[in-house]
Amino acid sequence: MATEEASTGLVFHPMDQFIVKPLFGGDTLHWYTPTNVTLWMGLTVLVIFLLLVVGSRGRAIVPSRVQSIGELAYGFVHKMVEDVAGKDGLKYFPYIMTLFMFILFANFLGLLPMAFTTTSHVAVTAVLALLVFLTVTILGFVKNGASFLSLFWVSSAPLAIRPVLAVIEIISYFVRPVSHSIRLAGNMTAGHAVIKVFAAFAGAALLSPLAVAGVAAMYGLEILVSFIQAYVFTILTCVYLRDALHPHH
């Protein structure tokens, strides 16, 4: 460790919090090895289950606090899907609700001390983005057949530039899963790294008050960012769903 610190010039490593480690020791990782990522993804699913299933099982007319939170989340996502994708999109509301809740609670749980932020890894966000991409693409062809390709043909543009626009539309369409996944992972990684940097200066006598204030401010900002990133990922999914259901410009 001393050699590593001397070579890098750092006594702390902000990116160490993103290292994937086996839960039961060892250094070898296989696709079936339980890791800290596995643990915190499982905890995310458990928290969602407790909120939406266990906490709302009574279906009380006067809801409890837990049931109220579940109902607020349900209503929020339902309105988002209806407003963006239209009433036709409500058929796919369960999938979009699952995406939103998983990303939201994965982000929030990652703010706990000693926790692991699963959405900071592109390996996780890329799977979510690819599933959205494949789902809306397959759905677009199933619902519209070959006319789904009209999504890439901007009929309102002058005929001379339509082929150029078609190429741009095709490229932007296939870049969607890349931007969709990197946006989420990048924002979560950057925020947590900055918090770790501020926390590292908390031990310095002169910088301690500023470091503590910086950590508090960044935590408040990260809470907001955690919600916004879940919202952005979900609303983009709704936009892609709308394009699949109604591809005509």
PyMOL commands that set and color helices and strands:
alter all, ss='L'
color gray80, all
select helices_A, chain A and resi 2-8+14-18+36-54+65-85+87-109+118-120+122-152+159-203+208-245
alter helices_A, ss='H'
color red, helices_A
deselect
rebuild
show_as cartoon
